[in-house]
Amino acid sequence: MPVCKKALRSLVMLMLLACAAGQATCSQVSHGAGREDEEEVTEDQRKSLSSIAAELGWSEATVTRLRRITGFVMCEERQKVRPIGSGAIVGTDLTLLTAAHLFFDEAGRLKHSLRCHFQNQSIPVEEVPLNLQKIDNAIFGTATPRDDQRHNDWMVVGLAYALPTVEPLRVDPGAYLAEGREVIGISAFQRGVHWVSRDEPIAQVCKLWRLRFMEGAPPIMTTNCQGAPGASGSTVIAESGGDLVAAGIRVKVFEGRGVSRYSPAMGDAVAINSSIIAALEKLSGKKVLKGSVSHVPLFIPRRGNW
């Protein structure tokens, strides 16, 4: 028995020495154990919106539309204006949909000033102030966005005025229900994604893995859309009835996920439901456009498809 123990100690020492000589390899083996989706996690799929549009055959008019209705939530802090996350004009031309944790910490305290505006990624850029004289001007799922409140991490904010001729993302609660369907994540920026110009939205074609339902709250969508700081509040969209519709809002990444050099973490999103639709209608005073067909042609026309 003592001989066996000595042999085992020797084997452990050899393994430790091997790891010391090649830490990266040992780390890869330990993180990859038992994960069939490791390739999807480690291979970065995030690209520019124009690249994704070309792959999907989207029209230039669709790209222009998306650049106008997706963008940065910008707020003043210490006399400087900086982006705090992403948002999108959804449901009506007077409502911005984003994440509650951009404004609240887990204890329910405001994180920064409410002097904020929406800045899109159009050419040229357009800006519109948010109606946030006080936080009660907004409607949100939770003011304490802890991990156990991820399903309520959404916020609707009114825009001071509508951008001329802007065409918001429609909503269609039935568009996201099929697990395994293709969705597209679009955000204004993500820290560490240096290969995409800051002037252009970041996009990714993803899969909806599963839906989790909770009583009295919007469902949580788990996708393989990758994210890093900046993606919060961005929109997950889907094709439905010849148009693009908002399916969900990206929420806070779990503590400890994707924290190493802003490596991409898999993304959860709050799915659009009746509570969010009611908030969009209340703040705008308008009826939400549900799954109606856009005037903008989604795809590039091809011969024989006129």
C-alpha angles and dihedrals in degrees: 000000000000088000091053092050091049091050091049092051090050091051092051091049091051090051092050091049090050091052092048089054094049112020095165093057093049091047092052092051094049094047093045097052113119096358116121091179095054093115091055091049098048101036107080112227099177115122141159117287091243091056093050091045090054091051092050096042094241117167123249087244089060091051091049090050093050092048089056098048101039125062151098130334100218123194136177117246126169090350091305128104115222138165113261097182144306135299142168139214102248136173097357136020090251101054133081119198118206143135125292094220090067087072105026133053120217092270092055097255121139110253099208146347120311092228092114141145140185117247118190129201097241122134102271100025118246126206132193128181120243120237093241107129084139131007091248087069086076130065117223140172095229140000091204104057099189122154090266089057098051091117089062097044096119135109135188117204127184121237117229089233139349120266109242114273092348115162112209126212110270122229125230114173090197094056097080102043100096111088112220095031122133119260132174125226116209124183137167096234143338124203112250096020092118095157092071119069114245086232092066132062119253113236138181135182106229142171127243103233102183146337123230117201126207126184113258095005138085115270119259116237117209112201137164090243105135122228147178133177107316096039092087112111093020122131132254108209136190137193113252131165095345095310140082115254133188109251101174151339122250112244137200117303115241115261109268095021117119094349098132107100088327092295111180118272125198112262134238121195136191107241119230110257140161093283092058092043090052090051092050091052095044096052096043100037086224135110111256116245103241115200094320116157116261122235087229113088107239098207134041106260113249130197111276092024100081 
